């Protein structure tokens, strides 16, 4: 059996995964929880880690919201 080609963003013939309202809400809650974590950490190593997580969660929420709007959810 042949391997399936890897899915990639931007391939016109491959549908992108969609987001619904609950997934957008969950991404928002995740972002806010990580924001609280960031405000509480004091160790320099954990601050760097929290910044990394915060940026990732914010981007996930932004993309999730954009996709939901695109789909009309």
C-alpha positions as CSV (number, residue, x, y, z in Angstrom):
1,X,0.0,0.0,0.0
2,X,1.4,3.4,-1.0
3,X,2.0,6.0,1.6
4,X,-0.4,9.0,1.4
5,X,1.3,12.3,0.7
6,X,1.7,14.6,3.7
7,X,-1.0,17.2,4.2
8,X,0.2,20.7,3.8
9,X,-1.4,24.2,4.3
10,X,-2.0,25.9,1.0
11,X,-2.6,22.9,-1.2
12,X,-5.7,23.9,-3.1
13,X,-7.0,20.3,-3.6
14,X,-6.7,19.4,0.1
15,X,-9.3,20.9,2.4
16,X,-8.0,22.7,5.5
17,X,-9.3,21.6,8.8
18,X,-12.3,23.7,10.0
19,X,-12.9,25.2,13.4
20,X,-16.2,25.5,15.2
21,X,-17.3,27.9,17.9
22,X,-16.5,25.5,20.7
23,X,-12.9,25.1,19.4
24,X,-12.5,28.8,19.2
25,X,-13.8,29.2,22.8
26,X,-11.4,26.4,24.0
27,X,-8.4,28.1,22.2
28,X,-9.4,31.4,23.9
29,X,-9.6,29.7,27.4
30,X,-6.3,28.1,26.8
31,X,-4.7,31.4,25.9
32,X,-6.1,33.1,29.0
33,X,-5.0,30.3,31.3
34,X,-1.4,30.5,29.9
35,X,-1.6,34.3,30.3
36,X,-2.4,33.7,34.0
37,X,0.5,31.3,34.3
38,X,2.8,33.9,32.7
39,X,1.8,36.5,35.3
40,X,2.6,34.1,38.1
41,X,6.0,32.7,37.2
42,X,9.2,34.2,38.7
43,X,11.9,31.7,37.7
44,X,13.8,33.1,34.6
45,X,13.7,29.8,32.8
46,X,9.9,29.5,33.4
47,X,9.4,33.0,32.2
48,X,10.9,32.2,28.9
49,X,8.8,29.0,28.7
50,X,5.7,31.0,29.6
51,X,6.4,33.5,26.9
52,X,6.8,30.7,24.3
53,X,3.5,29.1,25.4
54,X,1.8,32.5,25.4
55,X,2.9,33.3,21.9
56,X,1.9,29.8,20.6
57,X,-1.6,30.0,22.3
58,X,-2.2,33.5,21.0
59,X,-1.3,32.4,17.4
60,X,-3.5,29.3,17.8
61,X,-6.4,31.4,18.9
62,X,-5.9,33.9,16.0
63,X,-5.8,31.2,13.4
64,X,-8.7,29.3,14.9
65,X,-10.8,32.5,14.9
66,X,-9.8,33.4,11.4
67,X,-10.8,29.9,10.1
68,X,-14.1,30.0,12.0
69,X,-14.9,33.4,10.5
70,X,-13.9,32.1,7.0
71,X,-16.3,29.2,7.5
72,X,-19.1,31.4,8.8
73,X,-19.2,29.7,12.2
